[in-house]
Amino acid sequence: MATGALHPIEVRVLGALKDAGWVDFDSLLSGGLLPDQVRRSIEWLSSKGFIEVEQNTLAKLVLLLPTAPELLLLRRLKEAGRPVPLSDLKKDFKSQDEFSAALGRARESSWIKVESSAVGSFVSILDADGAAKLERLLAHLARGAEEDALPEELRPLLPDLIKRGIVQKTEEKSTRVRITRDGLAALDAAEGGRVERLTPDLLATGRWRGKELRPIDVRAPAPRFYPGRRHPVNEFIEEVKEAYISMGFTEIEGAAIQPALWNFDALFTPQDHPGRELQDTFYLMSMEDDSIKREGVVDRIASTHEDGWRTGSRGWQYRWNTEEARRLVLRTHNTVLTVRALESAKEDLRVFALGKVYRNENLDYKHLAEFHQMDGVIMGDGLNTRHLMGFLTGFYRKLGMSEVKLWPSYFPYTEPSLQVVGYSDLANDWIELGGSGVFRPEVTWPLGVKKPVLAWGLGIERLILLRLGLDDLRVLYDNDLGWLRRRATTSIAGSQTLQG
Amino acid sequence: MPVVKLYKDRLVKLVGGEKRDVLQRLPYIGLDIEGEESDSIRVEYSPNRPDFSTDYGIARALKGILEVEVGLPRYEASSSGIAVLVDRRLANVRPFIACAVAKGLRLDDETVRQLISMQEDLHNGLGRRRRVAAIGLHDLDAVVPPVHYEGVPPSFSFAPLGDQNPMTIAEILERTETGRRYSSILPDSRLYPILRDSKNTVLSFPPIINGNETKVSTSTKNLFIDVTSTDKRVGSDVLAIIATTLADAGASLQTVEIKYFSSSEATPDLSPLSMPLDLPLIRSVTGLDLTESEINSCLRRSRLEPSGTTVAFPRYRIDLLHPVDLAEETALGYGIDKIKPVYPASDRPGEFSRQGKRLEKIADLMASSGMVEVMSYELVDESSFYKKFERSAEEKVEVSDPRSIDHSILRDSLLPSLLSILSRNIKEEYPQRIFEVGRVYHRVGKKVEERWSLAAMIAHSQASFSEAKMYMESFLKTLANLEVVTSPSIHWSFSDGRCASVEASGRGVGHIGEVKPSVIVAFGLGVPLAGFELDLSNLLRESS
C-alpha cells in the first residue's frame, strides 16, 4: 500500500473515477484540470496502485466514401426491377474506370450477368442478396466501429475496401483509467467524507451523516452590503420632534407658501422692513393671495401697524398697504405657522412646527437658501420670561448641550427678546441656536389672544453639522451616496458614535 | 445687521468702569460679539437701537448697567441763531429738514471713523438706504447763515465732494456712482433739493452727495448737521441720535430754526418722551416679583427715568412703542443672567401630527426595503427640470430675483432631483437605489398647490420596470393594504412602452417606468434606470 497524503488534484481525479468505470483522458480534463496536471496525477496514482491505466492503440476505421461502387450498381438494378441497358447504367458513375471496376466486381462475385443482344448489352441481377455481407459491413462502418468490434464473418472483406480507398484505417493511441479497490479506499480516507456544502439532497437522504463540511477561510472578506437608510437630517429631525413630544408639545404643520400678511404683517414687521426685501425673501413671481382684504383680523393687524390700534402701542406710524400683504412668499420662518395656530386656537396652546424655511441667500459653507427651523409657542395663563428661559434650557439639555446661555436680542414681534446660545462639547465652543421671546401685544391682541405667549425659532442644521462632525452646510444636501451609505450611526447624546 | 468696531481702551475710558466688567457686560445690553482682537472687539447691534452705532451710544448704555451713571442722560441745547429757509416747492420733492449745530469738537481719526460709520448705519437702517432720511455733516465755519433748503433745476452746478470741478445736477445723477445708485429716490421733477448758504456755497445735494467746500476733517471744530427726509418723525429721530452722540463726544449742542412756509420749529428737539409705567404688566411679563422701588432702579440702569405713573425716556430711544417695552428694560437693568429660569411643565402629553407620522412611516418603510433616503432642494434650475427632458417650461413656478439660477424655480416633481443625485454618484458602486419624500409645487389656475410626493429610482445594469413595480407594489401593500392598477401611459421621464400610470381606487396617484435613454444620457449616466413617483396627498388623508 502506498503511503503519504494525497495531493488535492489526485483526490479530484480519484473522485471523478469513483463509480465511473473506465474513463478516458479527455473526460478528466472537463473538471477544469490542465492536461499536464492530469497526466502527472495518472502517473502518481498508477505508481501507487490506486488506478489501472490502459494504453490502447485503437484501430479506427473511417468510411471515406458513402458506399462501394458495386453496391451502387446493384441498387440501381434493383430499383429498375428488370434488365438495364449498359449504357444507361454508366451514367451513374463518375468515370469509365469506376464503372468498369464496379461492373467487373459485380460479375466476378456473380451478382450480375451481362447479356448482349441485337440492341446492345443489358445487365441483370443474378444474386440479389449476394452483396448483403458487404452492405452490413458498410453499415457498421458508417456508424463508426473499431475493427475488433466487427462481426467475424465481415472482417475478411475489409482489406479489399481499404486497398480500394473506400475505408481508411487509422491507429490512435488512447489512455483510459479505472480506479482500483485500493484507490477507492485511499479516496475515502483522503476525503474523510467531506463535502463542500450541505444540499437539500444530502439532508433529505440522510447522507449528511458521517460527512464533514470542508473548512473555509473564515477570515476571507465577505461582499460589501449597504442597508437602506434614512437621511441623517431626517433622523435628527425625528429625534428633535420626539424631544418636543416628550415635553408635551403637539406638532403642527402648514404650507411653505404664505402671504406676506402672515409671514410678516401679523408679526408686527413693518412693510418697509429690510428683511422683507427681494434680496432676503423669495417672492413668488406675479402671484398674490387676492382673498386678503382689509377687514376683520386683517384690518386689526393693519391698524396696529399704523397707530397701535387698541393695543396701547404707538405703532409704526405709516400707511399700511393691502397689496403688500397679499404678496406670496416662501416662508422665511415657521413663526408664520405658530402665529396662525394662535389665531385659530380655542384653548391654551403648546405647539411646535419643524420644517423648511427659505431665504434668498448666496449659498456658502454657512448659508443655505433652504434649511430647517423649529418654531414653538406656549400660550397660557401666568406664563412669563422665566418660563421661556426654563423651557429653552431644559430643551437644549435634552439635545446634548451641557450649558445654555440667554442674551438679550431683538425681533419686531417679541419683547423681551432673547438669543439662545449653547455650549457644545462636540465643538468645544459656544454656538448660536436661535431666537425667542414673549410675543408683543401688537401681535397677539389683533388675533384676539390676551394671554401671554412664549415663542421661539431655532435652527437645526448647525446642530446636525455638530453631530456629524462636519463644517459645511452644503454637504448635508449634496447627497453623496458614499456618505449616505457609509456614515456612522449617531445618537442623540451626540458624543458617542459607532465607526461605520 | 450692522457691526461696530470698538477699541477696548477707548470704550473703557468712555464708560469709566473696570475693563473686565465693561467687556463682560456687552452681550447683556443686546450686542452680539462678532470677533475679538487684543485691542478691539467687533459687535453687532440690532436695528432697533441705532444709538448703538458708535461707541458713545454703547458707552452711554454701559454706564447705566454698571451704575456709573444712571437715569436719563440730559441734553441741553441753546439757540445757534442760525435759520434754515425751506423752499415750499420742495413739499413734493423731499419736504422735511431738521438741523443741528455741534460746537467745540475735538475730532481724532477714530471719532471721525465712528461718525462716518454711524452716518452709514443710519442711512441704511432708519434712513432706508437714504430714501426716507439722509444726513449731511458740514464744517460750520465754512457756512455763512442763513441756510437755504431750496429747489433748483437740473442745470444747477456745484463742486461735489471729492471733485474740484463743478458738475450739474444732471451730470451728478448720471455720471457719479452715488448719483446713479440713489437717483431713483428723487421724484422725476424738474426741481432738485440743495442746501446752500447765503454766499451760495453749496453744503449738499441731498440725499446724493455733499458739497466740497464744507467738507469735514479732523481739524473741524464746529459741525453743522442736516437731515432731510420724507418722513418728519424719522428725520427728527435720526437727528436726535446724531446730536446726542456728538454731545457725548464733548460738543455743546445748539438748535437751528427751520422755517417752513407756514410754520417754524427749532431742531433738534431733544426733550425726553414718556410712556405709562404699568407695574403689574412688568411683573407678569418678566416673572420677577420686584417692588416698585426695585423696578425703578432697574429702569434707571437702562437710562430711563420713572416718575410716578410714567417713565421718561431719551429722544434717541426710538424703539419704545408700548409699555411692555419697559418690561424688557427692567429685565435688562436687572441683568438677564440673574433671572432664574422656571421650567413650564405640561399638563398633558404631546403628539406628532398625523401627517408627520404618516410621512415618517412612509420613509421608514422605503428604507426598510433597502433604499437609501436622499434630501434635495425644492428650489431648482430650469435646465435639470425641463430642458433635459425636452418638456415645455410654460407651467414653471418662479421666484423673483433669485440670487442664483440654480435655485430659481419650485420643482414640480422629485424625479429630476433623483436623477441629478445619481449623476453625481457615478463613481459609487452599483446597484444604487434611492428615494425621497418631499414637497412639489404645481400651478393650478392662478394658484400654486403644494403636495407631498414619494419618488424612487433604481440604477444598475439590470434595472427594469419589473423591479420598480416590485418595490412600489410591496410598499403600497405594506403601508396601506393598497392594490394598484398599472395601465400603459406616457410620461416625460419614461420610455414609450415601458411606462405606466398608477391608479388606486380609480384615482391616478403617479407614474412608473424605465427612464428614457435620452434622459439617462442627458444626466451623464451610463446605466439603465427605473423608478416611480407617487402623489401622497391621498395616502396622507386616509385615516391610519
Interface residues (C-beta under 8 A of the other chain):
Chain A: R224 Y226 P227 G228 R229 R230 H231 V233 N234 E238 K241 Y244 I245 S246 M247 G248 F249 T250 E251 I252 E253 A255 A256 I257 D272 P274 L278 Q279 F282 Y283 L284 M285 M287 G308 T311 G312 S313 R314 G315 Q317 Y318 L328 L330 R350 K356 Y358 N360 E361 N362 L363 A369 E370 I378 G382 L383 N384 T385 R386 H387 M389 G390 F391 L392 T393 G394 K405 L406 W407 P408 S409 Y410 P412 E415 P416 S417 L418 Q419 V438 R440 P441 E442 P452 L454 L476 Y477 D478 N479 D480 L481 G482 L484 R485
Chain B: P27 Y28 I29 G30 D32 S46 P47 N48 R49 G125 R128 V132 D231 R233 P276 S284 V285 T286 G287 L288 D319 L321 H322 P323 V324 D325 A327 E328 A331 L332 I336 D337 I339 K340 P341 V342 Y343 P344 A345 S346 D347 R348 P349 G350 E351 F352 S353 Q355 G356 E360 A363 D364 M366 A367 S368 S369 G370 M371 V372 E373 V374 M375 S376 Y377 E378 L379 V397 E398 V399 S400 D401 P402 R403 S404 H407 L410 I421 R424 N425 E428 E429 Q432 R433 I434 R439 Y441 K446 K447 V448 E450
